[in-house]
Amino acid sequence: MKQLLCLGLLGFYLSVLGAQTVDVPKAVQQTFSKMFPAVSSVSWDQTGEEYTANFIENDYFASATFRKDGKWSKTETLIA
């Protein structure tokens, strides 16, 4: 039941983020693609000069944050 609730909240969260348009620098996109080659659906958020990718990997919700020069800052994974 918890997993179903988490997936529902995740779907809502991703749909809200998908409505926003973020101009992600090419260096950030390249680093993300190298680190997470299997991820095909990603939504981006920008806070200051950092860009956060929100995605699902191996059935877990995850986010990875990068600086505008493409350098990786952190990755977080939600485990229900």
mmCIF file of the N, C-alpha and C atoms, coordinates in Angstrom:
data_MODEL
# 
_entry.id   MODEL 
# 
loop_
_atom_site.group_PDB 
_atom_site.id 
_atom_site.type_symbol 
_atom_site.label_atom_id 
_atom_site.label_alt_id 
_atom_site.label_comp_id 
_atom_site.label_asym_id 
_atom_site.label_entity_id 
_atom_site.label_seq_id 
_atom_site.pdbx_PDB_ins_code 
_atom_site.Cartn_x 
_atom_site.Cartn_y 
_atom_site.Cartn_z 
_atom_site.occupancy 
_atom_site.B_iso_or_equiv 
_atom_site.pdbx_formal_charge 
_atom_site.auth_seq_id 
_atom_site.auth_comp_id 
_atom_site.auth_asym_id 
_atom_site.auth_atom_id 
_atom_site.pdbx_PDB_model_num 
ATOM 1   N N  . MET A 1 1  ? 0.819  -1.189 0.000   1.00 0.00 ? 1  MET A N  1 
ATOM 2   C CA . MET A 1 1  ? 0.000  0.000  0.000   1.00 0.00 ? 1  MET A CA 1 
ATOM 3   C C  . MET A 1 1  ? 0.871  1.265  0.000   1.00 0.00 ? 1  MET A C  1 
ATOM 4   N N  . LYS A 1 2  ? 1.960  1.226  0.800   1.00 0.00 ? 2  LYS A N  1 
ATOM 5   C CA . LYS A 1 2  ? 2.870  2.377  0.838   1.00 0.00 ? 2  LYS A CA 1 
ATOM 6   C C  . LYS A 1 2  ? 3.467  2.635  -0.540  1.00 0.00 ? 2  LYS A C  1 
ATOM 7   N N  . GLN A 1 3  ? 3.823  1.550  -1.227  1.00 0.00 ? 3  GLN A N  1 
ATOM 8   C CA . GLN A 1 3  ? 4.431  1.708  -2.548  1.00 0.00 ? 3  GLN A CA 1 
ATOM 9   C C  . GLN A 1 3  ? 3.447  2.349  -3.520  1.00 0.00 ? 3  GLN A C  1 
ATOM 10  N N  . LEU A 1 4  ? 2.189  1.961  -3.449  1.00 0.00 ? 4  LEU A N  1 
ATOM 11  C CA . LEU A 1 4  ? 1.178  2.531  -4.326  1.00 0.00 ? 4  LEU A CA 1 
ATOM 12  C C  . LEU A 1 4  ? 1.005  4.019  -4.044  1.00 0.00 ? 4  LEU A C  1 
ATOM 13  N N  . LEU A 1 5  ? 0.979  4.381  -2.780  1.00 0.00 ? 5  LEU A N  1 
ATOM 14  C CA . LEU A 1 5  ? 0.872  5.795  -2.400  1.00 0.00 ? 5  LEU A CA 1 
ATOM 15  C C  . LEU A 1 5  ? 2.090  6.573  -2.886  1.00 0.00 ? 5  LEU A C  1 
ATOM 16  N N  . CYS A 1 6  ? 3.276  6.019  -2.695  1.00 0.00 ? 6  CYS A N  1 
ATOM 17  C CA . CYS A 1 6  ? 4.510  6.684  -3.149  1.00 0.00 ? 6  CYS A CA 1 
ATOM 18  C C  . CYS A 1 6  ? 4.511  6.850  -4.661  1.00 0.00 ? 6  CYS A C  1 
ATOM 19  N N  . LEU A 1 7  ? 4.068  5.829  -5.378  1.00 0.00 ? 7  LEU A N  1 
ATOM 20  C CA . LEU A 1 7  ? 4.027  5.928  -6.840  1.00 0.00 ? 7  LEU A CA 1 
ATOM 21  C C  . LEU A 1 7  ? 3.016  6.978  -7.292  1.00 0.00 ? 7  LEU A C  1 
ATOM 22  N N  . GLY A 1 8  ? 1.888  7.075  -6.597  1.00 0.00 ? 8  GLY A N  1 
ATOM 23  C CA . GLY A 1 8  ? 0.897  8.091  -6.931  1.00 0.00 ? 8  GLY A CA 1 
ATOM 24  C C  . GLY A 1 8  ? 1.433  9.493  -6.691  1.00 0.00 ? 8  GLY A C  1 
ATOM 25  N N  . LEU A 1 9  ? 2.093  9.680  -5.561  1.00 0.00 ? 9  LEU A N  1 
ATOM 26  C CA . LEU A 1 9  ? 2.689  10.983 -5.261  1.00 0.00 ? 9  LEU A CA 1 
ATOM 27  C C  . LEU A 1 9  ? 3.811  11.310 -6.244  1.00 0.00 ? 9  LEU A C  1 
ATOM 28  N N  . LEU A 1 10 ? 4.579  10.309 -6.598  1.00 0.00 ? 10 LEU A N  1 
ATOM 29  C CA . LEU A 1 10 ? 5.649  10.505 -7.573  1.00 0.00 ? 10 LEU A CA 1 
ATOM 30  C C  . LEU A 1 10 ? 5.083  10.929 -8.922  1.00 0.00 ? 10 LEU A C  1 
ATOM 31  N N  . GLY A 1 11 ? 4.013  10.286 -9.354  1.00 0.00 ? 11 GLY A N  1 
ATOM 32  C CA . GLY A 1 11 ? 3.373  10.641 -10.619 1.00 0.00 ? 11 GLY A CA 1 
ATOM 33  C C  . GLY A 1 11 ? 2.887  12.069 -10.611 1.00 0.00 ? 11 GLY A C  1 
ATOM 34  N N  . PHE A 1 12 ? 2.287  12.477 -9.514  1.00 0.00 ? 12 PHE A N  1 
ATOM 35  C CA . PHE A 1 12 ? 1.826  13.860 -9.390  1.00 0.00 ? 12 PHE A CA 1 
ATOM 36  C C  . PHE A 1 12 ? 3.002  14.820 -9.421  1.00 0.00 ? 12 PHE A C  1 
ATOM 37  N N  . TYR A 1 13 ? 4.040  14.516 -8.684  1.00 0.00 ? 13 TYR A N  1 
ATOM 38  C CA . TYR A 1 13 ? 5.226  15.359 -8.612  1.00 0.00 ? 13 TYR A CA 1 
ATOM 39  C C  . TYR A 1 13 ? 5.868  15.514 -9.994  1.00 0.00 ? 13 TYR A C  1 
ATOM 40  N N  . LEU A 1 14 ? 6.010  14.416 -10.701 1.00 0.00 ? 14 LEU A N  1 
ATOM 41  C CA . LEU A 1 14 ? 6.622  14.480 -12.035 1.00 0.00 ? 14 LEU A CA 1 
ATOM 42  C C  . LEU A 1 14 ? 5.750  15.247 -13.022 1.00 0.00 ? 14 LEU A C  1 
ATOM 43  N N  . SER A 1 15 ? 4.431  15.128 -12.888 1.00 0.00 ? 15 SER A N  1 
ATOM 44  C CA . SER A 1 15 ? 3.559  15.866 -13.806 1.00 0.00 ? 15 SER A CA 1 
ATOM 45  C C  . SER A 1 15 ? 3.644  17.362 -13.545 1.00 0.00 ? 15 SER A C  1 
ATOM 46  N N  . VAL A 1 16 ? 3.768  17.751 -12.296 1.00 0.00 ? 16 VAL A N  1 
ATOM 47  C CA . VAL A 1 16 ? 3.919  19.169 -11.967 1.00 0.00 ? 16 VAL A CA 1 
ATOM 48  C C  . VAL A 1 16 ? 5.250  19.685 -12.500 1.00 0.00 ? 16 VAL A C  1 
ATOM 49  N N  . LEU A 1 17 ? 6.300  18.918 -12.307 1.00 0.00 ? 17 LEU A N  1 
ATOM 50  C CA . LEU A 1 17 ? 7.610  19.327 -12.805 1.00 0.00 ? 17 LEU A CA 1 
ATOM 51  C C  . LEU A 1 17 ? 7.649  19.361 -14.322 1.00 0.00 ? 17 LEU A C  1 
ATOM 52  N N  . GLY A 1 18 ? 6.944  18.456 -14.939 1.00 0.00 ? 18 GLY A N  1 
ATOM 53  C CA . GLY A 1 18 ? 6.924  18.409 -16.391 1.00 0.00 ? 18 GLY A CA 1 
ATOM 54  C C  . GLY A 1 18 ? 6.302  19.647 -17.010 1.00 0.00 ? 18 GLY A C  1 
ATOM 55  N N  . ALA A 1 19 ? 5.472  20.345 -16.255 1.00 0.00 ? 19 ALA A N  1 
ATOM 56  C CA . ALA A 1 19 ? 4.829  21.547 -16.770 1.00 0.00 ? 19 ALA A CA 1 
ATOM 57  C C  . ALA A 1 19 ? 5.791  22.724 -16.812 1.00 0.00 ? 19 ALA A C  1 
ATOM 58  N N  . GLN A 1 20 ? 6.901  22.619 -16.074 1.00 0.00 ? 20 GLN A N  1 
ATOM 59  C CA . GLN A 1 20 ? 7.884  23.683 -16.046 1.00 0.00 ? 20 GLN A CA 1 
ATOM 60  C C  . GLN A 1 20 ? 8.915  23.459 -17.151 1.00 0.00 ? 20 GLN A C  1 
ATOM 61  N N  . THR A 1 21 ? 9.372  24.549 -17.753 1.00 0.00 ? 21 THR A N  1 
ATOM 62  C CA . THR A 1 21 ? 10.400 24.441 -18.770 1.00 0.00 ? 21 THR A CA 1 
ATOM 63  C C  . THR A 1 21 ? 11.707 24.961 -18.190 1.00 0.00 ? 21 THR A C  1 
ATOM 64  N N  . VAL A 1 22 ? 12.708 24.088 -18.179 1.00 0.00 ? 22 VAL A N  1 
ATOM 65  C CA . VAL A 1 22 ? 14.022 24.454 -17.664 1.00 0.00 ? 22 VAL A CA 1 
ATOM 66  C C  . VAL A 1 22 ? 15.023 24.269 -18.789 1.00 0.00 ? 22 VAL A C  1 
ATOM 67  N N  . ASP A 1 23 ? 15.819 25.292 -19.046 1.00 0.00 ? 23 ASP A N  1 
ATOM 68  C CA . ASP A 1 23 ? 16.856 25.228 -20.068 1.00 0.00 ? 23 ASP A CA 1 
ATOM 69  C C  . ASP A 1 23 ? 18.115 24.640 -19.428 1.00 0.00 ? 23 ASP A C  1 
ATOM 70  N N  . VAL A 1 24 ? 18.307 23.332 -19.601 1.00 0.00 ? 24 VAL A N  1 
ATOM 71  C CA . VAL A 1 24 ? 19.404 22.614 -18.964 1.00 0.00 ? 24 VAL A CA 1 
ATOM 72  C C  . VAL A 1 24 ? 20.657 22.723 -19.840 1.00 0.00 ? 24 VAL A C  1 
ATOM 73  N N  . PRO A 1 25 ? 21.778 23.169 -19.267 1.00 0.00 ? 25 PRO A N  1 
ATOM 74  C CA . PRO A 1 25 ? 23.011 23.271 -20.044 1.00 0.00 ? 25 PRO A CA 1 
ATOM 75  C C  . PRO A 1 25 ? 23.451 21.918 -20.611 1.00 0.00 ? 25 PRO A C  1 
ATOM 76  N N  . LYS A 1 26 ? 24.077 21.954 -21.766 1.00 0.00 ? 26 LYS A N  1 
ATOM 77  C CA . LYS A 1 26 ? 24.517 20.737 -22.439 1.00 0.00 ? 26 LYS A CA 1 
ATOM 78  C C  . LYS A 1 26 ? 25.479 19.923 -21.564 1.00 0.00 ? 26 LYS A C  1 
ATOM 79  N N  . ALA A 1 27 ? 26.360 20.606 -20.838 1.00 0.00 ? 27 ALA A N  1 
ATOM 80  C CA . ALA A 1 27 ? 27.313 19.904 -19.968 1.00 0.00 ? 27 ALA A CA 1 
ATOM 81  C C  . ALA A 1 27 ? 26.588 19.097 -18.895 1.00 0.00 ? 27 ALA A C  1 
ATOM 82  N N  . VAL A 1 28 ? 25.504 19.639 -18.377 1.00 0.00 ? 28 VAL A N  1 
ATOM 83  C CA . VAL A 1 28 ? 24.711 18.946 -17.355 1.00 0.00 ? 28 VAL A CA 1 
ATOM 84  C C  . VAL A 1 28 ? 24.030 17.721 -17.973 1.00 0.00 ? 28 VAL A C  1 
ATOM 85  N N  . GLN A 1 29 ? 23.442 17.897 -19.134 1.00 0.00 ? 29 GLN A N  1 
ATOM 86  C CA . GLN A 1 29 ? 22.770 16.788 -19.814 1.00 0.00 ? 29 GLN A CA 1 
ATOM 87  C C  . GLN A 1 29 ? 23.758 15.667 -20.137 1.00 0.00 ? 29 GLN A C  1 
ATOM 88  N N  . GLN A 1 30 ? 24.955 16.020 -20.574 1.00 0.00 ? 30 GLN A N  1 
ATOM 89  C CA . GLN A 1 30 ? 25.962 15.008 -20.920 1.00 0.00 ? 30 GLN A CA 1 
ATOM 90  C C  . GLN A 1 30 ? 26.404 14.224 -19.689 1.00 0.00 ? 30 GLN A C  1 
ATOM 91  N N  . THR A 1 31 ? 26.653 14.918 -18.590 1.00 0.00 ? 31 THR A N  1 
ATOM 92  C CA . THR A 1 31 ? 27.058 14.234 -17.361 1.00 0.00 ? 31 THR A CA 1 
ATOM 93  C C  . THR A 1 31 ? 25.950 13.310 -16.870 1.00 0.00 ? 31 THR A C  1 
ATOM 94  N N  . PHE A 1 32 ? 24.707 13.800 -16.909 1.00 0.00 ? 32 PHE A N  1 
ATOM 95  C CA . PHE A 1 32 ? 23.584 12.966 -16.483 1.00 0.00 ? 32 PHE A CA 1 
ATOM 96  C C  . PHE A 1 32 ? 23.488 11.704 -17.335 1.00 0.00 ? 32 PHE A C  1 
ATOM 97  N N  . SER A 1 33 ? 23.595 11.853 -18.643 1.00 0.00 ? 33 SER A N  1 
ATOM 98  C CA . SER A 1 33 ? 23.494 10.705 -19.558 1.00 0.00 ? 33 SER A CA 1 
ATOM 99  C C  . SER A 1 33 ? 24.599 9.681  -19.319 1.00 0.00 ? 33 SER A C  1 
ATOM 100 N N  . LYS A 1 34 ? 25.788 10.143 -18.980 1.00 0.00 ? 34 LYS A N  1 
ATOM 101 C CA . LYS A 1 34 ? 26.899 9.220  -18.688 1.00 0.00 ? 34 LYS A CA 1 
ATOM 102 C C  . LYS A 1 34 ? 26.682 8.485  -17.375 1.00 0.00 ? 34 LYS A C  1 
ATOM 103 N N  . MET A 1 35 ? 26.133 9.186  -16.387 1.00 0.00 ? 35 MET A N  1 
ATOM 104 C CA . MET A 1 35 ? 25.919 8.577  -15.076 1.00 0.00 ? 35 MET A CA 1 
ATOM 105 C C  . MET A 1 35 ? 24.704 7.655  -15.029 1.00 0.00 ? 35 MET A C  1 
ATOM 106 N N  . PHE A 1 36 ? 23.680 7.988  -15.814 1.00 0.00 ? 36 PHE A N  1 
ATOM 107 C CA . PHE A 1 36 ? 22.422 7.245  -15.782 1.00 0.00 ? 36 PHE A CA 1 
ATOM 108 C C  . PHE A 1 36 ? 21.977 6.893  -17.206 1.00 0.00 ? 36 PHE A C  1 
ATOM 109 N N  . PRO A 1 37 ? 22.719 6.057  -17.921 1.00 0.00 ? 37 PRO A N  1 
ATOM 110 C CA . PRO A 1 37 ? 22.413 5.780  -19.326 1.00 0.00 ? 37 PRO A CA 1 
ATOM 111 C C  . PRO A 1 37 ? 21.093 5.053  -19.557 1.00 0.00 ? 37 PRO A C  1 
ATOM 112 N N  . ALA A 1 38 ? 20.587 4.343  -18.569 1.00 0.00 ? 38 ALA A N  1 
ATOM 113 C CA . ALA A 1 38 ? 19.359 3.565  -18.747 1.00 0.00 ? 38 ALA A CA 1 
ATOM 114 C C  . ALA A 1 38 ? 18.091 4.387  -18.529 1.00 0.00 ? 38 ALA A C  1 
ATOM 115 N N  . VAL A 1 39 ? 18.222 5.605  -17.999 1.00 0.00 ? 39 VAL A N  1 
ATOM 116 C CA . VAL A 1 39 ? 17.058 6.436  -17.698 1.00 0.00 ? 39 VAL A CA 1 
ATOM 117 C C  . VAL A 1 39 ? 16.602 7.144  -18.970 1.00 0.00 ? 39 VAL A C  1 
ATOM 118 N N  . SER A 1 40 ? 15.322 6.966  -19.309 1.00 0.00 ? 40 SER A N  1 
ATOM 119 C CA . SER A 1 40 ? 14.808 7.570  -20.536 1.00 0.00 ? 40 SER A CA 1 
ATOM 120 C C  . SER A 1 40 ? 13.849 8.725  -20.268 1.00 0.00 ? 40 SER A C  1 
ATOM 121 N N  . SER A 1 41 ? 13.242 8.765  -19.096 1.00 0.00 ? 41 SER A N  1 
ATOM 122 C CA . SER A 1 41 ? 12.289 9.822  -18.784 1.00 0.00 ? 41 SER A CA 1 
ATOM 123 C C  . SER A 1 41 ? 12.802 10.600 -17.576 1.00 0.00 ? 41 SER A C  1 
ATOM 124 N N  . VAL A 1 42 ? 13.037 11.876 -17.777 1.00 0.00 ? 42 VAL A N  1 
ATOM 125 C CA . VAL A 1 42 ? 13.590 12.709 -16.704 1.00 0.00 ? 42 VAL A CA 1 
ATOM 126 C C  . VAL A 1 42 ? 12.931 14.083 -16.744 1.00 0.00 ? 42 VAL A C  1 
ATOM 127 N N  . SER A 1 43 ? 12.685 14.646 -15.582 1.00 0.00 ? 43 SER A N  1 
ATOM 128 C CA . SER A 1 43 ? 12.198 16.025 -15.503 1.00 0.00 ? 43 SER A CA 1 
ATOM 129 C C  . SER A 1 43 ? 13.255 16.838 -14.751 1.00 0.00 ? 43 SER A C  1 
ATOM 130 N N  . TRP A 1 44 ? 13.396 18.086 -15.121 1.00 0.00 ? 44 TRP A N  1 
ATOM 131 C CA . TRP A 1 44 ? 14.442 18.941 -14.574 1.00 0.00 ? 44 TRP A CA 1 
ATOM 132 C C  . TRP A 1 44 ? 13.864 20.078 -13.761 1.00 0.00 ? 44 TRP A C  1 
ATOM 133 N N  . ASP A 1 45 ? 14.600 20.466 -12.743 1.00 0.00 ? 45 ASP A N  1 
ATOM 134 C CA . ASP A 1 45 ? 14.261 21.593 -11.902 1.00 0.00 ? 45 ASP A CA 1 
ATOM 135 C C  . ASP A 1 45 ? 15.535 22.413 -11.714 1.00 0.00 ? 45 ASP A C  1 
ATOM 136 N N  . GLN A 1 46 ? 15.394 23.716 -11.610 1.00 0.00 ? 46 GLN A N  1 
ATOM 137 C CA . GLN A 1 46 ? 16.554 24.574 -11.413 1.00 0.00 ? 46 GLN A CA 1 
ATOM 138 C C  . GLN A 1 46 ? 16.390 25.379 -10.134 1.00 0.00 ? 46 GLN A C  1 
ATOM 139 N N  . THR A 1 47 ? 17.437 25.379 -9.330  1.00 0.00 ? 47 THR A N  1 
ATOM 140 C CA . THR A 1 47 ? 17.490 26.183 -8.124  1.00 0.00 ? 47 THR A CA 1 
ATOM 141 C C  . THR A 1 47 ? 18.808 26.946 -8.158  1.00 0.00 ? 47 THR A C  1 
ATOM 142 N N  . GLY A 1 48 ? 18.716 28.232 -8.397  1.00 0.00 ? 48 GLY A N  1 
ATOM 143 C CA . GLY A 1 48 ? 19.930 29.030 -8.525  1.00 0.00 ? 48 GLY A CA 1 
ATOM 144 C C  . GLY A 1 48 ? 20.736 28.553 -9.719  1.00 0.00 ? 48 GLY A C  1 
ATOM 145 N N  . GLU A 1 49 ? 21.978 28.150 -9.472  1.00 0.00 ? 49 GLU A N  1 
ATOM 146 C CA . GLU A 1 49 ? 22.841 27.671 -10.550 1.00 0.00 ? 49 GLU A CA 1 
ATOM 147 C C  . GLU A 1 49 ? 22.986 26.149 -10.535 1.00 0.00 ? 49 GLU A C  1 
ATOM 148 N N  . GLU A 1 50 ? 22.080 25.472 -9.822  1.00 0.00 ? 50 GLU A N  1 
ATOM 149 C CA . GLU A 1 50 ? 22.091 24.009 -9.793  1.00 0.00 ? 50 GLU A CA 1 
ATOM 150 C C  . GLU A 1 50 ? 20.876 23.465 -10.529 1.00 0.00 ? 50 GLU A C  1 
ATOM 151 N N  . TYR A 1 51 ? 21.072 22.319 -11.159 1.00 0.00 ? 51 TYR A N  1 
ATOM 152 C CA . TYR A 1 51 ? 20.014 21.650 -11.918 1.00 0.00 ? 51 TYR A CA 1 
ATOM 153 C C  . TYR A 1 51 ? 19.803 20.271 -11.319 1.00 0.00 ? 51 TYR A C  1 
ATOM 154 N N  . THR A 1 52 ? 18.534 19.940 -11.069 1.00 0.00 ? 52 THR A N  1 
ATOM 155 C CA . THR A 1 52 ? 18.208 18.653 -10.476 1.00 0.00 ? 52 THR A CA 1 
ATOM 156 C C  . THR A 1 52 ? 17.368 17.841 -11.445 1.00 0.00 ? 52 THR A C  1 
ATOM 157 N N  . ALA A 1 53 ? 17.826 16.631 -11.717 1.00 0.00 ? 53 ALA A N  1 
ATOM 158 C CA . ALA A 1 53 ? 17.097 15.685 -12.551 1.00 0.00 ? 53 ALA A CA 1 
ATOM 159 C C  . ALA A 1 53 ? 16.282 14.788 -11.638 1.00 0.00 ? 53 ALA A C  1 
ATOM 160 N N  . ASN A 1 54 ? 15.005 14.629 -11.928 1.00 0.00 ? 54 ASN A N  1 
ATOM 161 C CA . ASN A 1 54 ? 14.111 13.738 -11.174 1.00 0.00 ? 54 ASN A CA 1 
ATOM 162 C C  . ASN A 1 54 ? 13.715 12.608 -12.101 1.00 0.00 ? 54 ASN A C  1 
ATOM 163 N N  . PHE A 1 55 ? 13.885 11.374 -11.637 1.00 0.00 ? 55 PHE A N  1 
ATOM 164 C CA . PHE A 1 55 ? 13.682 10.225 -12.514 1.00 0.00 ? 55 PHE A CA 1 
ATOM 165 C C  . PHE A 1 55 ? 13.439 8.969  -11.702 1.00 0.00 ? 55 PHE A C  1 
ATOM 166 N N  . ILE A 1 56 ? 13.079 7.907  -12.407 1.00 0.00 ? 56 ILE A N  1 
ATOM 167 C CA . ILE A 1 56 ? 12.904 6.596  -11.786 1.00 0.00 ? 56 ILE A CA 1 
ATOM 168 C C  . ILE A 1 56 ? 13.993 5.683  -12.333 1.00 0.00 ? 56 ILE A C  1 
ATOM 169 N N  . GLU A 1 57 ? 14.695 5.036  -11.407 1.00 0.00 ? 57 GLU A N  1 
ATOM 170 C CA . GLU A 1 57 ? 15.752 4.092  -11.791 1.00 0.00 ? 57 GLU A CA 1 
ATOM 171 C C  . GLU A 1 57 ? 15.611 2.844  -10.930 1.00 0.00 ? 57 GLU A C  1 
ATOM 172 N N  . ASN A 1 58 ? 15.545 1.691  -11.581 1.00 0.00 ? 58 ASN A N  1 
ATOM 173 C CA . ASN A 1 58 ? 15.394 0.416  -10.868 1.00 0.00 ? 58 ASN A CA 1 
ATOM 174 C C  . ASN A 1 58 ? 14.201 0.433  -9.911  1.00 0.00 ? 58 ASN A C  1 
ATOM 175 N N  . ASP A 1 59 ? 13.092 1.008  -10.364 1.00 0.00 ? 59 ASP A N  1 
ATOM 176 C CA . ASP A 1 59 ? 11.846 1.082  -9.598  1.00 0.00 ? 59 ASP A CA 1 
ATOM 177 C C  . ASP A 1 59 ? 11.915 1.985  -8.368  1.00 0.00 ? 59 ASP A C  1 
ATOM 178 N N  . TYR A 1 60 ? 12.912 2.837  -8.285  1.00 0.00 ? 60 TYR A N  1 
ATOM 179 C CA . TYR A 1 60 ? 13.027 3.790  -7.192  1.00 0.00 ? 60 TYR A CA 1 
ATOM 180 C C  . TYR A 1 60 ? 13.046 5.212  -7.741  1.00 0.00 ? 60 TYR A C  1 
ATOM 181 N N  . PHE A 1 61 ? 12.396 6.130  -7.023  1.00 0.00 ? 61 PHE A N  1 
ATOM 182 C CA . PHE A 1 61 ? 12.435 7.530  -7.381  1.00 0.00 ? 61 PHE A CA 1 
ATOM 183 C C  . PHE A 1 61 ? 13.794 8.077  -6.963  1.00 0.00 ? 61 PHE A C  1 
ATOM 184 N N  . ALA A 1 62 ? 14.439 8.797  -7.857  1.00 0.00 ? 62 ALA A N  1 
ATOM 185 C CA . ALA A 1 62 ? 15.763 9.345  -7.556  1.00 0.00 ? 62 ALA A CA 1 
ATOM 186 C C  . ALA A 1 62 ? 15.879 10.759 -8.103  1.00 0.00 ? 62 ALA A C  1 
ATOM 187 N N  . SER A 1 63 ? 16.825 11.490 -7.548  1.00 0.00 ? 63 SER A N  1 
ATOM 188 C CA . SER A 1 63 ? 17.147 12.811 -8.072  1.00 0.00 ? 63 SER A CA 1 
ATOM 189 C C  . SER A 1 63 ? 18.663 12.967 -8.032  1.00 0.00 ? 63 SER A C  1 
ATOM 190 N N  . ALA A 1 64 ? 19.180 13.634 -9.049  1.00 0.00 ? 64 ALA A N  1 
ATOM 191 C CA . ALA A 1 64 ? 20.610 13.901 -9.127  1.00 0.00 ? 64 ALA A CA 1 
ATOM 192 C C  . ALA A 1 64 ? 20.783 15.390 -9.384  1.00 0.00 ? 64 ALA A C  1 
ATOM 193 N N  . THR A 1 65 ? 21.680 16.018 -8.647  1.00 0.00 ? 65 THR A N  1 
ATOM 194 C CA . THR A 1 65 ? 21.892 17.453 -8.754  1.00 0.00 ? 65 THR A CA 1 
ATOM 195 C C  . THR A 1 65 ? 23.277 17.736 -9.336  1.00 0.00 ? 65 THR A C  1 
ATOM 196 N N  . PHE A 1 66 ? 23.299 18.713 -10.254 1.00 0.00 ? 66 PHE A N  1 
ATOM 197 C CA . PHE A 1 66 ? 24.529 19.074 -10.957 1.00 0.00 ? 66 PHE A CA 1 
ATOM 198 C C  . PHE A 1 66 ? 24.715 20.584 -10.932 1.00 0.00 ? 66 PHE A C  1 
ATOM 199 N N  . ARG A 1 67 ? 25.971 21.012 -10.933 1.00 0.00 ? 67 ARG A N  1 
ATOM 200 C CA . ARG A 1 67 ? 26.262 22.429 -11.094 1.00 0.00 ? 67 ARG A CA 1 
ATOM 201 C C  . ARG A 1 67 ? 26.166 22.768 -12.574 1.00 0.00 ? 67 ARG A C  1 
ATOM 202 N N  . LYS A 1 68 ? 26.073 24.047 -12.893 1.00 0.00 ? 68 LYS A N  1 
ATOM 203 C CA . LYS A 1 68 ? 25.846 24.447 -14.283 1.00 0.00 ? 68 LYS A CA 1 
ATOM 204 C C  . LYS A 1 68 ? 27.000 24.073 -15.205 1.00 0.00 ? 68 LYS A C  1 
ATOM 205 N N  . ASP A 1 69 ? 28.184 23.811 -14.653 1.00 0.00 ? 69 ASP A N  1 
ATOM 206 C CA . ASP A 1 69 ? 29.313 23.389 -15.486 1.00 0.00 ? 69 ASP A CA 1 
ATOM 207 C C  . ASP A 1 69 ? 29.301 21.882 -15.756 1.00 0.00 ? 69 ASP A C  1 
ATOM 208 N N  . GLY A 1 70 ? 28.277 21.190 -15.241 1.00 0.00 ? 70 GLY A N  1 
ATOM 209 C CA . GLY A 1 70 ? 28.124 19.767 -15.488 1.00 0.00 ? 70 GLY A CA 1 
ATOM 210 C C  . GLY A 1 70 ? 28.675 18.887 -14.390 1.00 0.00 ? 70 GLY A C  1 
ATOM 211 N N  . LYS A 1 71 ? 29.292 19.456 -13.392 1.00 0.00 ? 71 LYS A N  1 
ATOM 212 C CA . LYS A 1 71 ? 29.855 18.649 -12.313 1.00 0.00 ? 71 LYS A CA 1 
ATOM 213 C C  . LYS A 1 71 ? 28.744 18.151 -11.393 1.00 0.00 ? 71 LYS A C  1 
ATOM 214 N N  . TRP A 1 72 ? 28.826 16.858 -11.094 1.00 0.00 ? 72 TRP A N  1 
ATOM 215 C CA . TRP A 1 72 ? 27.842 16.210 -10.234 1.00 0.00 ? 72 TRP A CA 1 
ATOM 216 C C  . TRP A 1 72 ? 27.988 16.719 -8.800  1.00 0.00 ? 72 TRP A C  1 
ATOM 217 N N  . SER A 1 73 ? 26.856 16.956 -8.139  1.00 0.00 ? 73 SER A N  1 
ATOM 218 C CA . SER A 1 73 ? 26.856 17.432 -6.764  1.00 0.00 ? 73 SER A CA 1 
ATOM 219 C C  . SER A 1 73 ? 26.380 16.349 -5.799  1.00 0.00 ? 73 SER A C  1 
ATOM 220 N N  . LYS A 1 74 ? 25.204 15.748 -6.107  1.00 0.00 ? 74 LYS A N  1 
ATOM 221 C CA . LYS A 1 74 ? 24.679 14.697 -5.217  1.00 0.00 ? 74 LYS A CA 1 
ATOM 222 C C  . LYS A 1 74 ? 23.597 13.904 -5.931  1.00 0.00 ? 74 LYS A C  1 
ATOM 223 N N  . THR A 1 75 ? 23.326 12.718 -5.391  1.00 0.00 ? 75 THR A N  1 
ATOM 224 C CA . THR A 1 75 ? 22.215 11.883 -5.848  1.00 0.00 ? 75 THR A CA 1 
ATOM 225 C C  . THR A 1 75 ? 21.456 11.425 -4.612  1.00 0.00 ? 75 THR A C  1 
ATOM 226 N N  . GLU A 1 76 ? 20.138 11.469 -4.702  1.00 0.00 ? 76 GLU A N  1 
ATOM 227 C CA . GLU A 1 76 ? 19.282 11.001 -3.620  1.00 0.00 ? 76 GLU A CA 1 
ATOM 228 C C  . GLU A 1 76 ? 18.313 9.974  -4.179  1.00 0.00 ? 76 GLU A C  1 
ATOM 229 N N  . THR A 1 77 ? 18.042 8.921  -3.388  1.00 0.00 ? 77 THR A N  1 
ATOM 230 C CA . THR A 1 77 ? 17.100 7.878  -3.794  1.00 0.00 ? 77 THR A CA 1 
ATOM 231 C C  . THR A 1 77 ? 16.076 7.673  -2.699  1.00 0.00 ? 77 THR A C  1 
ATOM 232 N N  . LEU A 1 78 ? 14.799 7.674  -3.069  1.00 0.00 ? 78 LEU A N  1 
ATOM 233 C CA . LEU A 1 78 ? 13.711 7.432  -2.126  1.00 0.00 ? 78 LEU A CA 1 
ATOM 234 C C  . LEU A 1 78 ? 13.436 5.946  -2.083  1.00 0.00 ? 78 LEU A C  1 
ATOM 235 N N  . ILE A 1 79 ? 13.596 5.365  -0.900  1.00 0.00 ? 79 ILE A N  1 
ATOM 236 C CA . ILE A 1 79 ? 13.330 3.941  -0.715  1.00 0.00 ? 79 ILE A CA 1 
ATOM 237 C C  . ILE A 1 79 ? 12.130 3.822  0.205   1.00 0.00 ? 79 ILE A C  1 
ATOM 238 N N  . ALA A 1 80 ? 11.061 3.238  -0.322  1.00 0.00 ? 80 ALA A N  1 
ATOM 239 C CA . ALA A 1 80 ? 9.815  3.130  0.458   1.00 0.00 ? 80 ALA A CA 1 
ATOM 240 C C  . ALA A 1 80 ? 9.804  1.873  1.284   1.00 0.00 ? 80 ALA A C  1 
# 
